């Protein structure tokens, strides 16, 4: 039987994936990058690793019988401490540094390549939990109006441009104007900062748009939203949320839809 390693980051997603993997049979090997520990997972029996000691970590996974891995939860590129490098990982340092210099997508592709060299296949969260991806269509009781539709079109065009330079996966548009773009701090911070700017000179309403980057490897870092996103959009004075169907994970979609209905926000999955 294939044993799977769950490389867990922050947020609720790791617990969901861990539960689903446990239903498959053999419990997953839980692993965390130091500094990005998941608050949702049990603290005992978790393999913790650093990028500076990547080779010993990969060797450890092989020793545990791991032949498949899935990444779930938020992480950022960590700072490297040269003093912590082991000799085997030191030999990979030029590859690692070159990949990190190519942005998040480049770094993630190199991680997938290295795991493949150890005989570990990387799969996406959507392969384990396909039900977390919404189908195209209106997801709640509320529908976007004509202006919202224009803002959605504008928002996804902005996301295409952002993705080309590996910047982020979300933006807010109101009456054709881009009010905010997601960067390293993430969606929650972006929406909270926008809420602080209102009321003010900004256009009213607006739509939060979310989609994966055009050329990203969807096995890692697929965007995810939850109930907190709905709450944040409401506090920011937005009219709704539009995501790319099949490209954005919805954590507890029924709860998201119910909360959006209560708050008067639309939820839309665009094809």
Secondary structure, 3 states (H helix, E strand, C coil): CCEEEEEECECCHHHHHHHHHHHHCCCCEEEEECCCCCCCCCCCCCEEECHHHHHHHHHHHHHCCEEEEEEECECCCCCCCHHHCCHHHHHHHHHHHHHHCCHHHHHHHHHHHHHHHCCCEEECHHHHCHHHECCCEECCCCCCCHHHHHHHHHHHHHHHHHHHCCCCCEEEEECCEEEEECCCCCHHHHHHHHHHHCCCCCCCCCEEEECCCCCCCCCCCCCEECHHHHHHHHHCCCCEEEEECCCCEECCHHHHHHHHHHHCCEEEEEC
